[in-house]
Each structure stands twice: as structure tokens, then as C-alpha cells.
């Protein structure tokens, strides 16, 4: 086994330390998928080339065909090394989990799996963890040895403190000097308008953005019944509420939040992927790789 193979094997084992589902998901993708991660995560248009037998017909440019009766294939920046910064929200609300894992644990596994797939194809990956401020800032690197440092930072990340993602994103935008891809993994439980404004600023700074919203199923259904004492994860006061009486109002506010988030992301050209902590990570990765 070569030194590179040894490091790669160590990375796969460390994925299992973060989450056995992360390692299983990566191994499933590597075994069953042969497309580039860049194709799913990078959408920068690069130009045209002439159609060749065997090309994917989904990439035919029909506008060119309509104008010139010529078959051309749209090409993207998937042949250029990608620089990706994974931003992981580690605020207190990410510590919630009613099932087998918390939102943060799921997000850690997702970040590790996406990072590994990109590193394996030669792209550069960095990591930023944050809550009200930046906790860890690892610049992108393209080696497996570098990715071990990313995994080490992921392993030690714990949920805590309040959420102030918008201000942190503004600071990050100023520190990302080169154009690249920003993968934001968060539950988006922040001021929606401020968050969208910061995402727009990142886009203005020429960053491509992919937003993974990680949620617990309880946050959709609100299954709590009877008098319940709710303990805030971000220093909010304790509240005693009748779950049955507030459920409809909660669901209405949650739906409004999702609608504003989806509309805002669409308006500034940001792809939003909502993930649920009970969902197999493999399925999320496949959806990400299929993004056009």
C-alpha cells in the first residue's frame, strides 16, 4: 500500500469515527456512481463544444440548435480544480435531536462525506465552523493529509452558543479572497432576511453557494402534546406551553419561514437542499451529485 493509499484508508476510517453512515454513504457513492462531484456542486458555465456520440443529451444546448441547426454541448467548470469552503453551523440549536442523532452530528457526517468526495477527485476543501463568531478557519487544501486536519476539526466541534450566522457570513465573505464554492450546512434558524442578505453578499463576491438545511422531523411536525416545558438551546428562557394549543401556530410560522427561505435562495441563484436527520445520508449525496 502506497503512502497515499494509507492516508486515504485512514480518512475512510475517520469518517466512520464521525458517523458510520458517513463511511457507508461514501463507499456506496464510490461503488455505484461515476460522475464528478463537480458536476453536482459546480454550475459555472464554461462554453460549448461539438456533440459527440455518447454525450449526455441533457447537456445539448437547444437554443444554439434552434438558431444554427448545430448540436452543441454545454460545458461547465468541472475540469478545473474546485476550491470549496464548507461552513458548518455549530450554534446551540444544532444540538437538537429527537432520534438517533442530533442535527450537528448529521451535519458533521454530511460535511465529511462531501469533503472526502471532493478531495478524492483532486479538489481543494477547507472548513469553517461558527456560531456567533468563527471558531475554526481551515483554508482549502487538496491533499488527503490536509483533509485529516479537516476531519479532526469536525470531530471536536460541539454545539453551543447563540446563532448569528449572517454577521459571520459577512466576515467569511471578506476572508475568501479567491472565487470558489461555499457549502453552507445549517438549520437556518436565524433571522431569515439577514441570512439571505448575507448569502446575496457572498454571491456578489463571486462565490457559488450550496445551502444544506439540516432539520429534525420534530421541527416539521411539532409532535409535543399536553403541557410541556421547553428548554432553549441558545440561552432562551424556559417556557411552559400546551403543545396541542400552539401546534397550528408553530406549523404556520415554520411554513412561512421555509417559504421565505426557498424564495430568497431562488432569487439569488442559490440551490437549497433540505435534509432530515432520519434520512439516509447516501440519498442526500446522490441528490447533491445530481444537481444540474
C-alpha angles and dihedrals in degrees: 000000000000121000089253091052090048092053091046091051090050090051091052090049090050089052086059090052090056093044131335087219090060092058093044091049093050093047090049092051092047091049098045107026128063102175123108121262085223089065091060099037104033122058103169108142111230106176143274137295132183117276115257127194109272096031117135106263090212088076096055110121102230093184090061089047092051092052101039108013086238127133109230129169120222111233127204135201092267094117093059121082109262124223109209130184115197111206113199120195106220098174122137096265089062088067093072118110130154095177136046094310142020124247090254093053090051091047091050091053091047092050091049094048095047091045093051093050091052095045090049091060093048102263124138118247131189134177134223121183120190150157116167087346140012110284101178130014117186115175117228117276131175105215131093089233089057090049090057086065089052091051091048090054091048092050094055096045115114131181117256149124127039129302122261100150097151096061091043092052090052090054092046090051089058092050097049098085097172129061114255148116124307116200108195116195114187144123087242091228094151136092099309097208093048091047093051091047090054091048088052089052091054088052089050087055088059096254121145109224134205115186119203110191110201116200139169115234089238088066090063102039101031093209096182114128133194125357109345131177109222117205115202118231093207102051095278117151119265114263130200110207139162102245093204093055098048098038097093093047091048093050091049092051091045092051091050090050091051092047093052091046094050093046092047093050092048091050094056097039098253121144114229122201117185113206128189121212093233091054119104109255090221090066092052091051092050091051090049092051091049094055110122 
